[in-house]
Amino acid sequence: MGLFDKLTGTDASINANGNEESEFKSIIIDTANVIKELKHIADANHLKPTDMGFKILKVMTYYSDEKSENNEMTEEEQKLFLDDNFLLNPNLKIKQFYRVEVYKQTSETNTELLPTITLSANKNLTKVVATVLKSHEVRYSSKLEQEIIDDIQVKKIKAGILLGIRDQNMYKEVKKIVAAIRVNGIIDQNISFVVCHGIDDVPSVNDDLIFYYKKKVNAKSADGKVDYAKRGYVSAVGEDECLIEYIKPQLGTAGRNCRGVYIPVKEPQKNNETPIAITSNITKKESETSIKYIANRGGYVVVDKGTYDIQDQMEINEISFRSTGSIDASITSNIKINIKEKDILKDAIGAGMSVETSELVVQGNIGSGAKVKAKIVEIGGQTHQSAYIDADKITISVHRGEANGKEIEIDRLEGGKVIGDTVHVQQMIGGEIIAKVIKIDNLLSNAKMTASEMIEITELKGNNNKFIIDPSVTREFNEHITTVTKKIEKLEEDLKAYPRMLSGKKDIIDKNKPMAEMVKEKIVELKKSGVEPPITLFAKLKDFQEKVADYNTQLQIFKDKKETLREYKKELVQVQTKVFSAKIINHSAWKEFNEVRFKLVSPPTEITYNPKEREISREIILKDMGNGELRVIRSSEYSGS
């Protein structure tokens, strides 16, 4: 064997043609860069680096700091790596050398079937995680634990990860995995665990000035497009809400990754410190990390000559795309907005604008497509037919759009729609009202009124009006009806299975009853004879008794469910009887071509009556005559209730 053969780890042999050929077996080397050496050895032996494998024989760890250099660490000294203060010394340098046996990999290199293991790490390499993949081919052996550890250590070296540093968890988890393999024979799911960890760095925090009240304005629509109509003209805030926060600069902490590299921390930047002037409506709260400016009351933020304040009343000329854009101040904001524009030829709230606030007073008109949402709304002008108003209490001069609320007062309703609890209209010309109670001073023609409790007309002047009593028009009624109906449907569905099930159980009992009687008699007979009956006889009797008890239980459940169903259906009938307490009152004479209609819910029924010209019927009600007949009752006198 020549000198070159010894250095490259080869043996020479003579082939059949008399030529010398060499085959690489293995070589032991000391190096700080195993991967680089593998490549050199592979090149020297005319092999590919991927053909080479290595086994770790020894790990030598050295450290240097401001006191000394290249100190080889004993196993006991390596416990220093558990000390954060030691690792976070910026002058600390860590280096490892490895004694490895390099060999050529063959199909026979590993006879044991090891599970596939992969390594991954976070961005800064301060945590390395191993994942042992699910396997049904792994086999337990006494050497399996060490072989898995060796496989992970080889992969760590290939990734440039230091060995023996903060890796206690790896040994504990591998031991658990091998124990599970020994019991189960397989790895039934992927298993991940931390094989080593360094010290996470904490980045420094640069100072910042955050205006939270400005961020509340969402200028994007549902499809992500910018809505230029929402420009945040009013910055509404609630009591105890944080308006502004100054984040103080904060120095972070350094770290060290699993390659032993020190991760320095940058000095925080300070670019946003500025004095904030406030009124007594805002409180300043300071901590070690920030200064917060908190609202003492609900309202909207005003900045006057650099001083921040919160106010709750605002006067503006108009709300339009050009001047303010839409205003979203929240109905809980306690903000009252007064819009002063009252020119009959202009819109106080422009086309397509939306307004949400606690209280809104509009002296003029509401434009097309405008939407208003508040607790209290007063409109001194008229609403466009496509405008929408939603508030608890609404007052409108001339209404042509749609209004939805609880208490609604309208001077003149011209073809608009009104939905509420109590609605009072001075003059109605067409349009529709849906409410619990409807009161109209002067009713002209082509109107539709639907109430659950009462419709009252002071003076009827027109024709083609519809007066409808329908208990189901209220939300509360519909919710109740829906709840009861669903319960009825569920019970009816449940009850379908009971007759057949009970019949089957009854048949079994009837068939087994003679046998049970015989067993019972046999037990009594044996006891009288002083003979202890066999336990099998007691078991048969007990089984029969349990079948009877089960049948009786299910039968009682069936009866209870049927009774509950009857109660629900009775409740449904009682709910709809509210139609019989509702009434239509007309303080003037009736005109022809008007229609009175009463609606019942279950079964769906309509009873219609057409008053005659000059008929004097002060009150009209629907009465159940008790024999299934429903009759419209007219009275020329007031009931007084």
C-alpha positions, 0 to 999 in steps of 0.5 A: 500500500502506497503513501497516497493510499494511506492518506486517502483511506484506500486499499489497492488490489489487482483486477483480472486484467492485471490493473490496480484499482482502489476502493475507499473504505474509511478515514478518521479526521479532526476538523471544524468544518466536516462538510468541507472536508467531506467534499475534499475527501470525495474529490480525492477519491473520485467520488460524489460528496453525496456518497460520503457519510460520517460518524461522530467520534468526539466533540471538542468545544472551545470558548474565548472571551475578554479574559482568555482564548481557546479554552477547551471545555470539559463536560462539567464546564459545558453546563455554563451554556445553561447560564444566560449571562454567560452566553450573552457576553458579547465577547464570548466566541464558541468554536467546535472541532469534531473527530469523525470517521468518514466512510463511503455510504452503501446500501448495507451501511445502515441495516436498521430501519430508522425513522425519517427525521427532519430538522427545522428552525426559526428565523434567527436559529434560536430554536431547532426542532426535529420532526420524526415522521410517521412510520410503520416500518421502524423496528425496535432494537437496544441500539435504536435510541443511540442511532436516532440521537446520532442521526440528529447530531449528524444533521445538526453538524450538516446545518452548522448547529453546535452539539451539546449546547442546551440540548437536554430536551432532545435526549428526553424526547428520543427516549419517550419515542423509543419507549413508544416504539417498543410498546406499539411497534410503529410511529403512528403520527409525526412527532416534533420536539425541540432538539436545542435552543439558544437565547431569543433576542428581543428587538428594540422598540422605536418610539411611535405616536399612535392616533387611535381615534383616527384609525377608527375610520374605515375608508374601505368598502367590503370589496377592499376598494377605497370609499372616498365618501368616508373621510373621518370628518367626525372622530367619535370616541367613547368614555375611557377610550384611548385616543393617542398613545406615545410609545417610548423608545425601549432598548431590547435584549441581545440573543445567541443562536444555536450556531453560537453566533451572538445576536446584537441589539440595535439602539432604539430610534427616537423620532416622534416625541412631541408635546400633546396639549389637552383639556380637562376632558382628556386624561394623561396616563404615563407608564414606563413604556408609554404615555396614553391620552384617555377620553373622560367622556364620549363625544368627538375629538376636536383639535383647536390651535394644537390642543386636543378636546372632546365635544358632544355637539356639532353644527355644520351647514351640510353633509355632502361628498364635497364638504364632509363625506359620510359621518360615522360617529356611532349611535352610542357616542353621545354626539348631537349633530345639527345640520343647518342647511334649510334651503328647500332647493338644496339637500342638507344631507347629500345624495348617497351620504350616510350618517350615524350618530347619537342624535341628529337634527336636520333643518333641511332635506335628505337627499337620494340614497342617503342613510341615517342611523341614530337614537333620535332624529329630527328632520325639518325638511323632506326625505327623498323616496330612496332615503332611509331613516333608522332611529328609536325616535323619529320626527319628520316634516315631509316623508317620502322615503323609508323610516324604521323606529319605535316612536315616529311622528310625521307631519305629512306622509307622501308615498313613503314607508314607515315601520315602527311601534307607535306611528302618528301621522298628521296627514297621509297621502298614499304610502304604507305604515306597519306598526303596533299602533297607528294614529292618523289625523287626516287620511286621504287616498291610496294608503296601506296601514297594517297594525297589530293592535290599533288603527285610529283615524281622526278624519277619513277624506279619501278612497282606496285605503287598506286597513289591515289588522295582522298580529304577525307584523311585529318582530316580537310576535314573529320571533315567538311564533317562529320559536313555538313553530320550530318546537312543534316541528321538532316534537312532531318529528320525534314522535314519528318513531315512537309508535313503531318502537313501542309496538316492537318493544310490546311484542317482545314483552308479550312473547316473553311474558309466559316464559317469565311467569314460568321462571318466576313460578320455578324460583318460588317453587325451588325456594319453598323446597329449600333449594337455592335457585340457579343464578341463570333463572334470576338473570332471565327474570331480571332481563324481562323486568328490565324490558318492561321497565324500559317499555314503560319509560319510553311510553311515558316519554311518548305521552309527555311529548304528546302533551307538550305538543298539545300545549305548544299548539294551544299556545300558538292558537292563543297567540293569534287570538290577539287579533280579536283584541285589536280594533280599527277606530274612525272618528269620521264617516266612512267613504266607499272603496276602502277596505278593512281586513283581519288576518289570522296566522294559523290556519292562515285566514283573511276576513274582509269588510268594505265599509259603505259611503257615509257609514258611521262605524266608530269601531270595527273588530273581529269576533270569534262567535264560538262555533268556528264562525268569525264575524266583523263587528261594527259599532257606532259607539266607542268601547272606551278601552 
